[in-house]
Structure formats: structure tokens, C-alpha cells
Amino acid sequence: MTRHDLRNALCALNHIDRSDLVGAGVIEHGDGKAWQTFASNPERFFLRLDDERAEKLWGLIERQMVPRMVSA
């Protein structure tokens, strides 16, 4: 992983909204506490997830990441 890859993943993580988390099954609909925990520190939230939910959140991150430009 490069510095660019990490920055890209962190930016994507910080742009995920509540409806994305609910839709992917990362948090339950109406779980305000989980949303507040995510919103206040998305990185820590990700690190503390169980493997199943972390995989779902990683899928959201990957979908939002900006593709790397290939140089000629």
C-alpha cells in the first residue's frame, strides 16, 4: 500500500454516510449510538469492528475510492 492508497481509503471512509452504513449492514437502522460512534471517529470505529462488519465497511470504502491514475 502506498501513501496515496492510504490517503484515498481514509478520505473514502470519512465520506461514508449513515444510510450507506445501514444499507451495507454495518449498523442497524435506528442505532443512533453506532452512528455517533462512527461519525465522531470513523477510523477507530473501523478498527473495532468484528471481521464480518469490517468486510462490509471495507466494501463501502473500496466503492468510494478514487481510481489511481496510470502514468504512460
C-alpha positions as CSV (number, residue, x, y, z in Angstrom):
1,M,0.0,0.0,0.0
2,T,1.3,3.4,-0.9
3,R,0.8,6.7,0.9
4,H,-1.7,7.6,-1.9
5,D,-3.7,4.4,-1.3
6,L,-3.9,5.0,2.5
7,R,-5.0,8.7,2.0
8,N,-7.5,7.6,-0.6
9,A,-9.0,4.9,1.8
10,L,-9.2,7.4,4.7
11,C,-10.9,10.0,2.6
12,A,-13.4,7.5,1.4
13,L,-14.0,6.3,4.9
14,N,-14.7,9.9,6.1
15,H,-17.3,10.4,3.3
16,I,-19.5,7.4,4.1
17,D,-22.9,8.4,5.5
18,R,-25.4,6.8,7.8
19,S,-27.6,5.4,5.0
20,D,-24.5,3.7,3.4
21,L,-23.7,2.0,6.7
22,V,-27.2,0.8,7.2
23,G,-27.6,-0.3,3.6
24,A,-24.4,-2.4,3.8
25,G,-25.4,-3.9,7.2
26,V,-22.6,-2.3,9.1
27,I,-25.0,-0.7,11.6
28,E,-28.7,-1.3,12.3
29,H,-31.4,1.2,11.2
30,G,-32.1,3.5,14.2
31,D,-28.9,2.7,16.0
32,G,-28.0,6.3,16.8
33,K,-25.2,5.3,19.2
34,A,-23.4,3.3,16.5
35,W,-23.8,6.2,14.0
36,Q,-22.5,8.8,16.6
37,T,-19.5,6.5,17.3
38,F,-18.7,6.2,13.6
39,A,-19.3,9.9,12.9
40,S,-17.0,11.0,15.8
41,N,-14.1,8.7,14.8
42,P,-14.5,6.6,11.6
43,E,-11.0,5.2,11.8
44,R,-11.4,3.9,15.4
45,F,-14.9,2.6,14.5
46,F,-13.4,0.5,11.7
47,L,-10.6,-0.8,13.8
48,R,-13.0,-2.0,16.5
49,L,-15.5,-3.8,14.1
50,D,-15.7,-7.6,14.0
51,D,-14.4,-9.2,10.8
52,E,-17.8,-9.6,9.2
53,R,-18.9,-5.9,9.6
54,A,-15.3,-4.7,8.8
55,E,-15.5,-6.5,5.5
56,K,-18.8,-4.8,4.7
57,L,-17.4,-1.4,5.6
58,W,-14.3,-2.1,3.5
59,G,-16.6,-2.8,0.6
60,L,-18.1,0.7,1.0
61,I,-14.6,2.2,1.2
62,E,-13.5,0.5,-1.9
63,R,-16.5,1.7,-3.9
64,Q,-15.8,5.3,-2.9
65,M,-12.1,5.3,-3.5
66,V,-10.8,7.4,-6.4
67,P,-9.1,5.2,-9.0
68,R,-5.4,5.7,-9.3
69,M,-4.2,7.3,-12.5
70,V,-1.9,5.2,-14.5
71,S,1.0,7.2,-16.0
72,A,2.1,6.5,-19.5
